[in-house]
Amino acid sequence: MTTRLRSQRQVWIDYDQEADVLYVSLKRPQKATDTRESADKGVLLRYRGKELVGVTVLNASERRRNRKRRANRGR
C-alpha cells in the first residue's frame, strides 16, 4: 500500500499479519544503518545516517486495541 501526503512525499506502509508488525517507510524502502527503540517500547525508529527513514511497530494490532480501549474509557 502506498499513501500520498499533501506534500507529495510518498510513504510506504506494509503490515505483516502473521508477525503482527507494521512497517512505515518514509523513503523508498531501504536498509537502515541504525535502529533505535523509542520511549514507547515496541516502536523501532529506523535511520539511515541521521535521517529517519522508517518506523516499525511491533504487536501493531494489540496496540490498536489498547488505544481504542483507552479512548472509550475517556468518554
One Martini backbone bead per residue (centre of mass of N, CA, C, O) as a GRO file, in nm:
protein
   75
    1MET     BB    1   0.096   0.036   0.024
    2THR     BB    2   0.036   0.371  -0.094
    3THR     BB    3   0.085   0.703   0.036
    4ARG     BB    4  -0.026   1.032  -0.006
    5LEU     BB    5   0.081   1.342   0.062
    6ARG     BB    6   0.053   1.677   0.029
    7SER     BB    7   0.377   1.703  -0.018
    8GLN     BB    8   0.437   1.452  -0.218
    9ARG     BB    9   0.505   1.231  -0.032
   10GLN     BB   10   0.610   0.911   0.024
   11VAL     BB   11   0.446   0.624   0.173
   12TRP     BB   12   0.522   0.308   0.310
   13ILE     BB   13   0.285   0.041   0.382
   14ASP     BB   14   0.326  -0.246   0.597
   15TYR     BB   15   0.165  -0.566   0.681
   16ASP     BB   16   0.224  -0.836   0.913
   17GLN     BB   17   0.005  -1.055   1.028
   18GLU     BB   18   0.166  -1.291   1.148
   19ALA     BB   19   0.365  -1.082   1.314
   20ASP     BB   20   0.238  -0.803   1.387
   21VAL     BB   21   0.368  -0.585   1.169
   22LEU     BB   22   0.451  -0.243   1.117
   23TYR     BB   23   0.550  -0.067   0.818
   24VAL     BB   24   0.722   0.253   0.782
   25SER     BB   25   0.818   0.434   0.494
   26LEU     BB   26   0.977   0.750   0.407
   27LYS     BB   27   1.128   0.587   0.206
   28ARG     BB   28   1.238   0.401   0.001
   29PRO     BB   29   1.291   0.101   0.063
   30GLN     BB   30   1.555   0.037   0.305
   31LYS     BB   31   1.841   0.019   0.464
   32ALA     BB   32   1.933   0.055   0.773
   33THR     BB   33   2.196   0.179   0.999
   34ASP     BB   34   1.977   0.238   1.234
   35THR     BB   35   1.832   0.133   1.554
   36ARG     BB   36   1.566   0.260   1.765
   37GLU     BB   37   1.409   0.269   2.063
   38SER     BB   38   1.150   0.395   2.185
   39ALA     BB   39   0.977   0.489   2.460
   40ASP     BB   40   0.777   0.311   2.303
   41LYS     BB   41   0.764   0.009   2.329
   42GLY     BB   42   0.786  -0.145   2.002
   43VAL     BB   43   0.925   0.111   1.869
   44LEU     BB   44   1.104   0.152   1.569
   45LEU     BB   45   1.374   0.349   1.466
   46ARG     BB   46   1.482   0.428   1.132
   47TYR     BB   47   1.813   0.480   1.010
   48ARG     BB   48   2.003   0.690   0.774
   49GLY     BB   49   2.201   0.800   0.954
   50LYS     BB   50   2.018   1.096   1.047
   51GLU     BB   51   1.774   0.976   0.891
   52LEU     BB   52   1.447   0.916   0.892
   53VAL     BB   53   1.304   0.610   0.721
   54GLY     BB   54   1.150   0.455   0.971
   55VAL     BB   55   0.882   0.241   1.110
   56THR     BB   56   0.838  -0.004   1.372
   57VAL     BB   57   0.552  -0.205   1.474
   58LEU     BB   58   0.492  -0.392   1.737
   59ASN     BB   59   0.201  -0.525   1.801
   60ALA     BB   60  -0.020  -0.357   1.640
   61SER     BB   61  -0.309  -0.465   1.713
   62GLU     BB   62  -0.282  -0.434   2.021
   63ARG     BB   63  -0.238  -0.129   2.023
   64ARG     BB   64  -0.509  -0.059   1.897
   65ARG     BB   65  -0.691  -0.182   2.112
   66ASN     BB   66  -0.578  -0.016   2.351
   67ARG     BB   67  -0.650   0.260   2.237
   68LYS     BB   68  -0.956   0.217   2.225
   69ARG     BB   69  -0.999   0.162   2.525
   70ARG     BB   70  -0.894   0.436   2.627
   71ALA     BB   71  -1.097   0.609   2.467
   72ASN     BB   72  -1.358   0.486   2.595
   73ARG     BB   73  -1.295   0.572   2.893
   74GLY     BB   74  -1.305   0.897   2.822
   75ARG     BB   75  -1.636   0.919   2.777
   0.00000   0.00000   0.00000
